Amino acid sequence: MSVDDSILFAEWLRLREAADAAARAAELVDLVRAGPGPRVVHDLGCGTGSMGRWLAPRLPGAQEWIFHDRDEALLARAAAGMAGVRAADGAPVTVRTRPGDLTALTAADLAGASLITASALLDMLTAAELDRMVAACAGAGCPALLMVSVTGTVAFTPVEPLDAEFAAAFNDHQRRTVDGRTLLGPDAVDACAAAFDRHGLPVRRRPSPWRLGPEQSDLTVAWLTGWVAAACEQRPELAGEAEAYLRRRLGQAATGRLRVELGHDDLLAGVD
């Protein structure tokens, strides 16, 4: 990732952090909260560390977080962002970073983990990459908490006739082939649950939708602009209607009339 791309991605992660936090199914955390400490948590595709900032204060006991990402600039941001974070009972939280290719991780790389986490990661993987990641998690012998994975559903208020066309085009864009890699996109959650099932691990699945309204206007504008652009990239014939459609939707957002619910799911694997 170039420096400019890394900066833009970090800004996108900043915009979405509060929405992700509000969406996550906190009830799944209750199922991993119990257990012996200290904890070693591997966070896959950590980005700027939002998962650690959200989850570490919800878990008791001393914690060591190991952040994995291919982007060293994001890893540095993630580590810095954990300064001052404490466990639920005030115990210390420490951080290590591991740059590298997430899709090459093995069970040996995750040895000693108490918990494996990820947020908004699965849709960016191929089927083969997801299978390898699940195999590594299963081989590590600990729970995996994989949160805020996009499911492809979107519901606008007010509704417009073109919503479904743009949504279908965007979902196809998420399934596109990039440099020989065919991404799972909104099919990733189903694929992940099935992969853990093949390893004999129980899976719990909970909805974790974004609910965007006037209070999240900056995120709504950024998401909507990118959503329409991706749909048009996938289906150029939509470009003729896209400008007016986007203008209407942004106008609704600016006046507080637009609300959007975006489907995501959370998965917890490996807890009976």
Backbone bond lengths (Angstrom), bond angles and torsions (degrees), N, CA, C in turn:
res aa  C-N    CA-C-N  psi(-1)  N-CA   C-N-CA  omega(-1)  CA-C   N-CA-C  phi
1 M - - - 1.459 - - 1.524 109.01 -
2 S 1.347 116.73 130.63 1.458 120.24 179.43 1.518 110.39 -68.80
3 V 1.337 115.92 165.53 1.466 120.06 178.54 1.520 110.21 -59.26
4 D 1.341 116.58 -45.27 1.466 119.69 -179.50 1.525 111.17 -62.85
5 D 1.335 116.71 -42.87 1.463 119.90 179.16 1.523 110.87 -63.56
6 S 1.328 116.46 -39.68 1.457 120.65 179.34 1.522 111.12 -62.52
7 I 1.320 117.06 -41.26 1.468 121.27 179.25 1.526 110.28 -65.27
8 L 1.338 116.44 -44.74 1.463 120.14 179.61 1.526 111.11 -63.38
9 F 1.333 116.35 -41.41 1.455 119.86 -179.95 1.526 110.62 -66.13
10 A 1.321 116.89 -40.62 1.464 120.42 177.57 1.526 111.06 -61.00
11 E 1.331 117.37 -38.15 1.462 120.61 177.88 1.526 110.69 -66.53
12 W 1.326 116.77 -40.58 1.463 119.77 176.60 1.530 110.38 -61.91
13 L 1.316 117.43 -42.87 1.461 120.64 178.10 1.524 111.18 -63.32
14 R 1.321 117.07 -36.90 1.472 120.16 177.18 1.524 110.48 -63.35
15 L 1.329 116.29 -43.80 1.458 120.11 -178.66 1.528 111.79 -62.82
16 R 1.310 117.12 -37.00 1.455 119.72 -172.73 1.527 113.54 -91.09
17 E 1.317 118.93 -7.62 1.465 120.23 -171.51 1.522 112.56 -58.62
18 A 1.329 118.00 -45.28 1.465 120.18 -178.31 1.523 111.29 -66.69
19 A 1.333 117.25 -38.76 1.466 120.34 178.95 1.523 110.78 -66.07
20 D 1.325 117.12 -40.09 1.461 120.44 176.27 1.525 110.67 -61.91
21 A 1.322 116.21 -44.40 1.461 120.71 -178.61 1.522 111.38 -61.69
22 A 1.331 116.16 -42.04 1.463 120.24 -179.94 1.522 111.71 -69.31
23 A 1.326 116.63 -28.58 1.466 120.57 -174.50 1.523 113.15 -82.43
24 R 1.311 118.37 -31.53 1.462 120.80 -170.17 1.527 112.08 -58.36
25 A 1.321 115.21 142.52 1.463 121.96 -179.05 1.523 109.00 -80.29
26 A 1.326 115.85 93.10 1.464 120.74 -175.17 1.521 112.00 -62.17
27 E 1.337 117.32 -23.33 1.468 119.43 -179.46 1.528 111.65 -62.04
28 L 1.335 117.36 -28.06 1.461 119.35 178.23 1.524 111.40 -69.53
29 V 1.324 116.27 -28.84 1.467 119.85 178.03 1.523 110.16 -64.45
30 D 1.336 116.82 -34.72 1.463 119.86 179.02 1.526 111.29 -57.17
31 L 1.325 116.40 -31.03 1.463 120.64 -176.68 1.522 112.99 -79.36
32 V 1.329 117.82 -17.17 1.468 120.29 177.76 1.527 111.59 -109.10
33 R 1.339 116.25 -4.13 1.464 119.43 -176.61 1.521 111.25 -69.02
34 A 1.330 116.39 -38.48 1.458 119.79 179.89 1.518 109.57 -72.88
35 G 1.319 115.35 159.11 1.460 118.75 177.81 1.507 111.13 126.88
36 P 1.313 115.05 162.28 1.465 119.39 -176.74 1.520 111.98 -70.84
37 G 1.309 115.35 151.03 1.459 121.45 174.49 1.517 108.89 -114.91
38 P 1.305 118.37 175.63 1.468 125.64 -5.08 1.527 111.88 -70.37
39 R 1.318 115.68 163.62 1.457 121.32 -177.34 1.528 110.44 -103.13
40 V 1.318 114.28 144.30 1.461 121.66 169.85 1.525 106.51 -117.66
41 V 1.326 116.26 116.16 1.465 122.02 -174.76 1.523 108.84 -114.69
42 H 1.316 116.77 123.19 1.462 122.23 174.68 1.523 108.20 -98.86
43 D 1.327 117.00 120.53 1.461 122.59 179.69 1.527 108.39 -106.52
44 L 1.327 116.38 113.43 1.464 122.26 -173.43 1.523 110.21 -91.43
45 G 1.336 115.88 127.52 1.461 119.25 -177.22 1.510 110.78 64.48
46 C 1.329 115.53 52.82 1.472 121.26 -168.57 1.517 113.59 -67.28
47 G 1.340 118.08 -21.66 1.465 118.57 -176.32 1.515 110.64 60.63
48 T 1.321 116.19 -126.76 1.466 120.72 179.37 1.524 112.59 -92.66
49 G 1.341 117.63 8.85 1.459 120.64 173.49 1.507 116.00 91.06
50 S 1.325 118.41 18.94 1.466 119.67 -175.34 1.524 112.31 -64.01
51 M 1.325 117.34 -34.37 1.460 119.54 179.01 1.522 110.76 -63.44
52 G 1.317 116.76 -43.81 1.458 120.04 178.04 1.513 112.24 -62.68
53 R 1.330 116.53 -42.91 1.471 119.53 179.58 1.523 111.76 -64.02
54 W 1.324 116.33 -31.76 1.464 120.03 -179.61 1.525 111.76 -81.06
55 L 1.336 116.71 -45.42 1.458 120.20 -170.10 1.520 114.09 -85.10
56 A 1.319 118.27 -39.41 1.466 119.78 -175.37 1.531 112.48 -54.53
57 P 1.345 120.26 -43.37 1.466 119.40 179.48 1.525 113.69 -70.55
58 R 1.324 117.98 -7.20 1.462 121.77 178.83 1.523 112.54 -98.09
59 L 1.327 116.82 -5.82 1.457 121.57 -179.67 1.521 109.94 -111.65
60 P 1.326 117.85 136.44 1.466 119.79 177.62 1.519 111.65 -82.31
61 G 1.320 114.93 161.27 1.451 120.64 173.18 1.514 113.97 87.50
62 A 1.326 114.51 160.37 1.463 120.44 178.53 1.528 109.82 -60.60
63 Q 1.327 115.15 140.41 1.468 120.55 -176.33 1.526 110.29 -133.80
64 E 1.315 114.87 140.01 1.462 121.20 167.78 1.523 107.11 -116.33
65 W 1.323 115.71 118.21 1.456 121.44 178.15 1.521 108.86 -98.34
66 I 1.312 116.21 131.84 1.459 122.14 175.88 1.519 107.16 -113.69
67 F 1.322 115.23 109.85 1.456 122.04 -176.86 1.530 109.72 -89.33
68 H 1.333 115.49 128.24 1.460 122.17 177.14 1.527 109.17 -113.46
69 D 1.314 117.30 129.73 1.459 121.85 172.80 1.524 107.60 -163.77
70 R 1.317 115.98 154.44 1.469 119.06 177.80 1.517 111.83 -81.43
71 D 1.340 117.33 -17.96 1.464 122.58 -174.22 1.531 109.13 -98.75
72 E 1.324 116.34 110.81 1.466 119.56 -176.05 1.521 112.22 -68.56
73 A 1.339 117.49 -29.14 1.465 119.44 176.99 1.524 110.55 -66.09
74 L 1.333 117.00 -40.91 1.461 119.85 176.61 1.524 110.97 -66.29
75 L 1.317 117.08 -38.80 1.467 119.72 177.58 1.521 111.25 -60.13
76 A 1.321 116.93 -41.16 1.465 120.08 178.70 1.525 110.64 -63.48
77 R 1.341 117.00 -41.85 1.466 120.44 177.37 1.528 110.70 -62.86
78 A 1.328 115.41 -42.06 1.459 119.51 -178.20 1.526 111.41 -62.57
79 A 1.318 116.17 -45.90 1.467 119.64 179.94 1.519 111.06 -62.94
80 A 1.335 116.50 -43.66 1.466 119.98 179.58 1.520 111.21 -64.15
81 G 1.328 116.68 -35.16 1.457 120.53 -178.25 1.512 114.18 -70.59
82 M 1.321 117.73 -12.53 1.467 120.87 178.48 1.517 112.37 -90.71
83 A 1.316 117.73 -1.27 1.467 120.43 179.13 1.523 109.83 -58.88
84 G 1.299 116.17 128.26 1.459 120.68 178.27 1.510 114.96 85.83
85 V 1.331 118.40 -7.28 1.465 120.69 178.65 1.526 108.92 -73.39
86 R 1.326 115.75 133.29 1.463 121.72 178.83 1.523 109.51 -124.74
87 A 1.318 115.15 159.83 1.458 120.52 176.61 1.527 110.29 -69.48
88 A 1.328 115.80 171.20 1.462 120.91 -177.34 1.523 112.35 -58.36
89 D 1.325 116.89 -31.40 1.463 120.98 -179.93 1.524 112.32 -100.40
90 G 1.326 116.93 13.47 1.460 120.74 178.63 1.508 114.87 87.20
91 A 1.327 117.83 0.12 1.466 121.12 179.48 1.530 110.00 -67.03
92 P 1.324 117.18 157.73 1.472 119.67 -176.06 1.525 112.89 -72.24
93 V 1.328 114.32 151.97 1.465 122.68 175.40 1.525 107.20 -124.77
94 T 1.309 117.25 120.63 1.463 121.30 178.53 1.530 109.52 -113.05
95 V 1.330 115.46 162.78 1.466 121.06 -173.98 1.522 110.02 -134.77
96 R 1.328 115.53 137.86 1.458 122.58 166.01 1.523 107.99 -125.97
97 T 1.315 116.87 152.85 1.461 120.50 179.07 1.520 110.15 -118.58
98 R 1.340 114.54 145.40 1.461 120.82 178.03 1.528 108.83 -134.69
99 P 1.319 117.72 99.28 1.462 119.30 175.15 1.525 110.76 -71.69
100 G 1.315 115.86 146.38 1.455 118.82 177.16 1.510 112.25 155.31
101 D 1.307 114.71 -179.15 1.460 123.39 -176.75 1.524 109.58 -84.07
102 L 1.321 117.02 113.22 1.462 121.11 -179.54 1.520 111.98 -60.30
103 T 1.328 115.73 -33.29 1.461 119.03 -174.55 1.524 112.39 -73.57
104 A 1.325 116.96 -7.24 1.466 120.81 179.31 1.524 112.28 -102.98
105 L 1.327 118.16 1.70 1.459 120.76 -178.48 1.525 110.75 -65.66
106 T 1.317 115.38 143.71 1.460 121.99 177.39 1.522 109.31 -120.96
107 A 1.325 115.66 172.38 1.459 119.82 176.63 1.525 110.76 -59.13
108 A 1.326 117.32 -34.55 1.465 120.32 179.03 1.523 111.25 -63.40
109 D 1.336 117.13 -35.28 1.466 120.75 178.52 1.525 111.60 -66.38
110 L 1.326 116.58 -24.80 1.465 121.76 -176.96 1.525 111.80 -105.41
111 A 1.316 117.37 10.42 1.464 121.19 -178.09 1.521 110.55 -58.49
112 G 1.320 115.85 136.58 1.459 121.23 179.81 1.508 114.44 88.16
113 A 1.323 117.60 -0.86 1.466 120.57 -179.36 1.524 110.75 -69.94
114 S 1.327 114.82 141.61 1.462 121.45 171.17 1.519 111.15 -93.29
115 L 1.335 115.57 -26.56 1.460 122.07 -176.52 1.523 107.83 -158.38
116 I 1.329 115.78 141.72 1.465 122.08 174.00 1.519 107.68 -117.19
117 T 1.320 116.61 132.42 1.457 120.37 -177.83 1.528 110.41 -128.50
118 A 1.321 114.02 160.94 1.464 121.78 170.59 1.516 106.89 -161.48
119 S 1.319 115.85 155.05 1.465 121.04 177.60 1.523 108.52 -139.87
120 A 1.341 115.65 129.58 1.475 121.67 176.55 1.523 111.58 54.45
121 L 1.316 116.26 43.53 1.469 121.59 -176.81 1.519 113.26 -112.03
122 L 1.323 117.67 -40.87 1.461 121.48 -163.59 1.517 113.64 -58.86
123 D 1.327 118.17 -37.74 1.467 120.59 -175.02 1.523 112.52 -65.57
124 M 1.318 117.55 -18.49 1.463 121.15 -178.27 1.525 113.03 -90.01
125 L 1.333 116.79 5.28 1.461 121.63 -179.03 1.523 110.79 -102.64
126 T 1.325 115.76 157.59 1.459 121.41 169.43 1.528 108.63 -87.33
127 A 1.324 116.24 170.10 1.461 119.57 178.99 1.528 111.15 -61.07
128 A 1.327 117.07 -42.49 1.464 120.21 -179.61 1.525 111.25 -66.63
129 E 1.326 116.54 -40.61 1.465 120.27 178.92 1.522 110.98 -64.57
130 L 1.325 116.22 -41.30 1.464 119.80 178.43 1.519 110.67 -63.46
131 D 1.325 116.99 -43.22 1.462 119.74 179.19 1.524 111.09 -60.48
132 R 1.336 117.28 -40.31 1.469 119.83 178.47 1.521 110.96 -66.28
133 M 1.326 116.96 -41.03 1.458 120.21 179.63 1.524 110.90 -63.77
134 V 1.321 116.64 -43.90 1.462 120.21 178.96 1.526 110.45 -64.13
135 A 1.323 117.04 -40.50 1.466 119.86 177.55 1.525 111.19 -61.56
136 A 1.327 116.95 -40.05 1.463 120.55 177.73 1.522 110.72 -64.41
137 C 1.331 116.79 -43.44 1.468 120.59 178.75 1.525 110.50 -63.50
138 A 1.326 116.59 -45.48 1.459 120.01 -180.00 1.522 110.77 -62.38
139 G 1.328 116.55 -40.40 1.451 120.54 179.76 1.512 113.54 -68.04
140 A 1.339 116.39 -25.37 1.465 120.26 178.73 1.516 111.81 -72.72
141 G 1.333 117.43 -20.45 1.456 121.09 174.09 1.509 115.19 72.29
142 C 1.326 117.36 31.12 1.466 120.63 178.56 1.523 108.86 -137.41
143 P 1.338 118.19 165.91 1.461 119.95 178.26 1.524 112.08 -64.14
144 A 1.330 114.60 153.39 1.464 122.50 174.24 1.523 108.21 -124.21
145 L 1.322 115.77 124.29 1.464 122.68 -179.11 1.525 107.58 -114.60
146 L 1.320 116.26 104.89 1.467 122.79 -172.12 1.525 107.57 -115.94
147 M 1.321 116.74 111.43 1.458 120.92 -165.30 1.528 112.58 -117.19
148 V 1.335 114.39 158.23 1.472 124.85 173.16 1.531 111.20 53.22
149 S 1.334 114.93 54.02 1.464 120.90 175.88 1.521 108.89 -97.19
150 V 1.312 116.59 127.40 1.459 121.81 -173.09 1.530 110.61 -66.92
151 T 1.334 115.60 141.26 1.466 121.44 -179.08 1.524 113.17 -112.68
152 G 1.320 117.78 -8.13 1.456 120.68 175.64 1.509 115.79 94.60
153 T 1.332 117.93 -6.02 1.458 119.37 178.90 1.523 110.27 -88.33
154 V 1.328 115.96 144.55 1.460 121.42 176.78 1.518 107.76 -147.58
155 A 1.320 116.48 135.89 1.464 121.84 179.39 1.518 108.68 -131.96
156 F 1.324 116.06 120.84 1.461 122.58 179.47 1.524 110.57 -100.22
157 T 1.309 115.19 146.45 1.460 122.61 165.55 1.521 107.15 -129.97
158 P 1.353 118.36 117.84 1.468 127.89 0.56 1.527 112.15 -74.93
159 V 1.333 114.47 159.26 1.462 121.47 178.96 1.524 109.75 -81.28
160 E 1.347 115.93 145.11 1.466 121.34 172.39 1.532 108.97 -127.73
161 P 1.336 117.70 151.33 1.468 120.60 -177.77 1.527 114.07 -59.39
162 L 1.336 117.89 -29.64 1.463 120.79 -176.14 1.533 113.49 -83.27
163 D 1.325 117.60 -6.86 1.466 119.94 -175.89 1.529 111.75 -54.26
164 A 1.325 116.07 -47.45 1.466 119.78 -174.97 1.525 111.71 -65.45
165 E 1.335 117.27 -37.16 1.471 119.79 179.63 1.521 111.35 -65.64
166 F 1.326 116.34 -44.94 1.461 119.07 179.19 1.527 110.74 -66.33
167 A 1.330 116.93 -38.11 1.462 119.81 179.53 1.523 111.01 -63.96
168 A 1.323 117.05 -43.57 1.464 120.10 179.96 1.527 111.19 -64.41
169 A 1.333 116.31 -41.29 1.465 119.79 179.09 1.521 110.90 -65.77
170 F 1.330 117.28 -40.71 1.463 120.17 178.78 1.527 110.47 -63.31
171 N 1.328 117.22 -43.77 1.460 119.63 -180.00 1.525 111.41 -62.81
172 D 1.328 116.87 -38.28 1.465 119.56 175.41 1.532 110.91 -65.36
173 H 1.319 116.66 -35.58 1.469 120.22 176.59 1.524 110.34 -63.10
174 Q 1.317 117.21 -38.01 1.464 119.64 178.75 1.525 112.05 -67.66
175 R 1.328 116.40 -22.39 1.466 121.05 178.69 1.530 112.08 -94.01
176 R 1.300 117.45 11.87 1.464 121.28 -173.38 1.532 111.09 -68.98
177 T 1.316 114.22 166.02 1.459 121.53 175.61 1.526 108.83 -100.54
178 V 1.332 116.48 122.96 1.462 123.10 -177.85 1.525 108.48 -123.34
179 D 1.320 116.40 118.15 1.470 120.96 179.76 1.526 111.42 51.42
180 G 1.327 115.29 41.78 1.454 120.37 177.79 1.514 114.98 82.84
181 R 1.328 117.50 0.52 1.470 122.38 -179.36 1.537 108.45 -105.73
182 T 1.327 117.21 118.55 1.460 121.39 176.56 1.522 108.36 -92.82
183 L 1.319 115.92 112.36 1.460 121.69 -173.14 1.528 110.88 -76.50
184 L 1.319 115.38 149.56 1.460 120.52 178.71 1.521 112.44 -77.51
185 G 1.320 117.22 -31.62 1.455 119.87 179.59 1.519 111.76 54.08
186 P 1.347 118.01 -132.50 1.462 120.38 -175.05 1.524 114.20 -71.62
187 D 1.328 117.84 -5.00 1.466 120.86 176.60 1.528 112.11 -87.15
188 A 1.324 116.81 -2.54 1.465 120.41 -170.78 1.522 113.13 -67.65
189 V 1.327 117.98 -36.98 1.467 119.05 -176.45 1.525 110.28 -65.49
190 D 1.330 116.62 -46.30 1.465 119.58 177.48 1.523 110.65 -60.49
191 A 1.329 116.76 -42.92 1.462 120.61 -179.29 1.522 111.21 -64.01
192 C 1.314 116.51 -38.76 1.465 120.77 -179.13 1.524 110.87 -67.75
193 A 1.320 116.62 -45.28 1.464 119.95 178.82 1.525 110.38 -60.38
194 A 1.330 116.87 -42.25 1.461 120.47 179.33 1.526 111.46 -65.35
195 A 1.324 117.04 -37.54 1.463 120.51 -179.71 1.528 111.20 -66.04
196 F 1.323 117.25 -43.97 1.466 119.09 176.68 1.524 110.55 -63.50
197 D 1.330 117.00 -37.73 1.463 120.38 178.58 1.528 110.64 -61.59
198 R 1.327 117.03 -38.84 1.469 119.79 178.34 1.520 111.87 -63.33
199 H 1.332 116.15 -26.86 1.469 120.18 176.78 1.529 111.92 -87.77
200 G 1.318 116.71 5.42 1.458 120.87 177.26 1.510 114.80 76.57
201 L 1.332 117.23 20.10 1.461 120.81 -177.96 1.527 110.80 -101.82
202 P 1.328 117.28 134.08 1.464 119.83 177.37 1.521 110.88 -67.34
203 V 1.311 116.14 146.16 1.462 122.05 -178.61 1.519 109.27 -129.10
204 R 1.310 115.28 130.61 1.461 121.44 169.95 1.523 107.94 -109.10
205 R 1.322 115.97 137.90 1.467 121.67 -176.55 1.521 108.93 -129.29
206 R 1.321 115.84 130.55 1.458 121.06 -179.38 1.527 109.36 -133.94
207 P 1.335 117.69 144.72 1.469 120.12 175.31 1.518 111.27 -69.65
208 S 1.323 115.97 144.16 1.473 121.08 177.59 1.530 108.92 -142.03
209 P 1.331 117.20 61.61 1.470 119.84 -173.83 1.521 112.49 -72.36
210 W 1.325 114.73 146.20 1.464 119.35 163.42 1.522 107.69 -73.70
211 R 1.311 116.68 138.12 1.465 122.00 172.37 1.527 107.08 -123.65
212 L 1.327 114.69 102.30 1.460 121.11 -172.52 1.518 110.35 -102.51
213 G 1.323 114.98 132.97 1.458 121.55 177.20 1.511 110.10 -145.10
214 P 1.332 117.36 -157.15 1.469 120.46 -176.82 1.526 113.63 -57.68
215 E 1.336 117.16 -30.24 1.465 119.93 -177.11 1.528 112.11 -73.52
216 Q 1.326 117.29 -15.31 1.469 121.12 -179.30 1.532 110.51 -117.07
217 S 1.318 117.13 36.99 1.468 120.06 -171.20 1.530 112.70 -61.55
218 D 1.328 118.28 -38.82 1.470 119.85 -179.77 1.526 110.92 -62.39
219 L 1.330 116.07 -44.24 1.458 119.98 178.29 1.522 110.53 -66.42
220 T 1.322 116.97 -41.89 1.462 120.54 -179.59 1.518 110.97 -58.88
221 V 1.320 116.93 -45.82 1.469 121.09 -179.23 1.529 110.47 -63.52
222 A 1.326 116.94 -45.88 1.467 120.17 -179.20 1.522 110.99 -64.29
223 W 1.335 116.02 -45.73 1.466 119.17 179.81 1.520 110.95 -63.50
224 L 1.327 117.18 -48.42 1.460 121.21 -175.59 1.527 111.55 -61.96
225 T 1.323 116.56 -42.21 1.464 120.52 179.49 1.527 110.82 -62.01
226 G 1.321 116.64 -45.72 1.457 120.49 178.36 1.518 112.98 -68.29
227 W 1.323 116.74 -35.10 1.468 122.45 180.00 1.523 110.65 -63.54
228 V 1.327 116.29 -47.25 1.466 120.73 179.23 1.531 110.39 -66.14
229 A 1.327 117.55 -42.38 1.466 120.64 -179.71 1.525 111.09 -61.88
230 A 1.330 117.03 -42.30 1.465 120.20 179.53 1.524 111.01 -65.95
231 A 1.328 116.47 -39.72 1.466 120.11 178.11 1.527 110.84 -61.15
232 C 1.326 116.50 -42.09 1.468 120.62 179.78 1.524 111.84 -70.24
233 E 1.319 117.04 -33.68 1.465 119.79 175.78 1.523 110.23 -63.12
234 Q 1.327 115.55 -38.60 1.463 119.97 -179.71 1.528 111.61 -75.33
235 R 1.326 115.43 -38.66 1.471 120.23 -178.51 1.524 108.78 -130.72
236 P 1.325 117.57 86.62 1.469 121.19 -175.48 1.521 113.78 -56.77
237 E 1.319 117.85 -23.34 1.462 119.46 -179.98 1.530 112.75 -66.60
238 L 1.334 117.50 -14.11 1.462 120.56 176.67 1.524 112.50 -78.84
239 A 1.322 117.33 -13.26 1.467 120.66 -173.51 1.520 112.23 -59.71
240 G 1.327 117.16 -32.80 1.455 119.72 -178.00 1.513 113.41 -63.00
241 E 1.330 116.77 -30.98 1.464 120.69 -179.60 1.525 112.42 -101.24
242 A 1.322 116.50 -10.61 1.461 120.27 -172.17 1.519 112.75 -66.39
243 E 1.331 117.82 -41.15 1.460 119.89 -175.46 1.521 111.34 -60.96
244 A 1.334 117.05 -48.66 1.462 120.19 -179.64 1.524 110.92 -67.29
245 Y 1.333 116.56 -39.64 1.463 120.78 178.87 1.519 110.72 -60.49
246 L 1.336 116.28 -48.78 1.460 120.20 -179.17 1.519 110.77 -64.75
247 R 1.315 117.37 -39.94 1.461 120.45 179.20 1.535 110.83 -60.79
248 R 1.322 117.17 -42.84 1.466 120.01 178.38 1.523 110.62 -63.54
249 R 1.307 115.70 -46.73 1.466 119.25 -177.12 1.533 111.47 -65.22
250 L 1.313 117.64 -41.54 1.468 119.96 178.48 1.520 110.61 -66.37
251 G 1.320 116.92 -34.78 1.458 119.84 175.68 1.514 111.60 -64.05
252 Q 1.325 116.88 -40.52 1.465 120.48 176.74 1.528 111.16 -64.32
253 A 1.330 116.05 -39.46 1.465 119.50 178.12 1.523 110.87 -64.81
254 A 1.324 116.63 -40.65 1.469 120.79 -177.57 1.519 111.98 -65.53
255 T 1.326 117.23 -28.78 1.468 120.90 -178.87 1.527 112.49 -99.90
256 G 1.327 117.12 8.47 1.456 120.81 175.56 1.510 114.92 77.07
257 R 1.335 117.56 14.85 1.465 119.84 -176.81 1.529 113.35 -95.61
258 L 1.330 117.15 -13.49 1.464 120.07 -174.90 1.527 111.25 -93.04
259 R 1.312 114.63 132.65 1.458 121.41 171.60 1.525 108.63 -130.96
260 V 1.317 114.40 140.79 1.464 119.85 -177.23 1.522 108.48 -135.03
261 E 1.324 116.07 133.76 1.464 120.85 170.83 1.522 108.03 -114.41
262 L 1.327 115.03 120.53 1.466 122.17 -177.09 1.524 109.06 -110.70
263 G 1.321 115.55 124.40 1.449 119.44 -175.92 1.520 113.97 -73.31
264 H 1.313 115.32 130.53 1.460 123.90 169.63 1.524 107.04 -139.48
265 D 1.317 116.57 158.40 1.461 121.74 173.81 1.521 109.78 -130.34
266 D 1.334 114.80 152.68 1.461 123.08 172.34 1.523 108.51 -110.64
267 L 1.323 116.38 142.62 1.460 122.43 177.00 1.524 109.97 -123.32
268 L 1.320 115.58 138.68 1.462 121.73 169.53 1.517 107.00 -124.78
269 A 1.314 116.33 119.56 1.463 121.67 -179.12 1.521 109.97 -116.50
270 G 1.330 115.05 145.23 1.454 119.68 172.80 1.509 115.67 91.16
271 V 1.332 117.85 13.40 1.467 121.82 176.25 1.521 107.94 -120.60
272 D 1.322 117.07 121.88 1.472 120.65 -179.23 1.528 111.23 -69.86
